[in-house]
Amino acid sequence: MDDPEYWNIIRAMTPEQKLATAQRLYDSARELKAAGFRMQHPDWTEEQVQAAVRKAFLYAGD
């Protein structure tokens, strides 16, 4: 990202704020992935959805 204003905002954040922001982004990504699985598999239980989310994130780098 080459937006100078973005980097100014990031630089102004404390380490705690950066960590909290990263956690919110991660949580949002997991929620979006779960929503996608629910749409694709309306017959799945919540346990199945969460298992699929865990698997997707576990192997995301492969």
C-alpha positions in Angstrom: 0.0 0.0 0.0 1.5 3.3 -1.1 -0.9 5.7 0.6 1.2 8.0 2.8 -1.8 8.9 5.0 -2.3 5.1 5.8 1.3 4.8 6.9 1.1 7.9 9.0 -1.9 6.4 10.8 -0.1 3.1 11.3 3.0 4.8 12.6 0.9 6.8 15.1 -0.6 3.7 16.6 0.8 2.1 19.8 1.9 -1.5 19.6 -1.2 -2.4 21.6 -3.4 -0.6 19.0 -1.7 -2.4 16.2 -2.2 -5.8 17.8 -5.9 -5.1 18.5 -6.4 -4.0 14.9 -4.7 -7.2 13.6 -6.9 -9.3 15.9 -10.1 -7.5 14.6 -9.0 -8.1 11.0 -8.3 -11.8 11.8 -11.7 -12.2 13.5 -13.5 -10.5 10.6 -11.8 -12.8 8.1 -12.9 -15.9 10.1 -16.4 -14.5 10.3 -16.5 -13.9 6.6 -15.2 -17.4 5.9 -17.8 -18.9 8.1 -20.5 -16.9 6.4 -19.3 -18.2 3.1 -19.4 -21.8 4.3 -22.9 -21.3 5.6 -24.1 -20.0 2.3 -22.4 -22.9 0.4 -23.5 -25.6 2.8 -26.8 -24.5 4.4 -27.3 -28.1 5.7 -24.1 -28.0 7.8 -24.2 -27.6 11.6 -22.4 -24.8 13.3 -19.8 -27.3 14.4 -19.2 -28.4 10.8 -18.9 -24.7 9.7 -16.4 -24.0 12.5 -14.4 -27.1 11.7 -14.2 -26.0 8.0 -13.1 -22.5 9.1 -10.3 -24.0 11.3 -9.1 -26.2 8.5 -9.2 -23.4 5.9 -7.1 -21.1 8.2 -4.8 -23.9 9.2 -3.9 -24.7 5.6 -4.2 -21.2 4.2 -0.4 -20.9 3.5 -0.2 -24.2 1.7 
